[in-house]
Amino acid sequence: MEDLVAQALKAAAVAGLQPGQFWELTPHELRLFLAGAADRERARYRRAVWAAWHQAGFARAKRMPSLTTVLDRVDGRKPRRMSPDDQLRMITMLNNAFGGEDRRKGQAHGR
């Protein structure tokens, strides 16, 4: 069985410390450094799992959401809700832009 110092030095090397840095740390500082390195690796793993899960979901999606929509959700931003009047103005504008005709019956068309 390896002695405690050799185990600690090996763990420090795995966490990215150089031997000189290892010997400058107290056992308490080393323990904190290793705990931080473990947290960093756990966060990296969680990001990889998150990305793989979303990639699999996107692969099965019938319609791919826009990148802006996905990134807004990641950033915690909620999608902008349009009022019914705003929706009607947008549809009217698109209809006019593409040369469509207004087929509504019995309603005022000039909102």
Beta strands, then each sheet from edge to edge (+ up, - down):
end
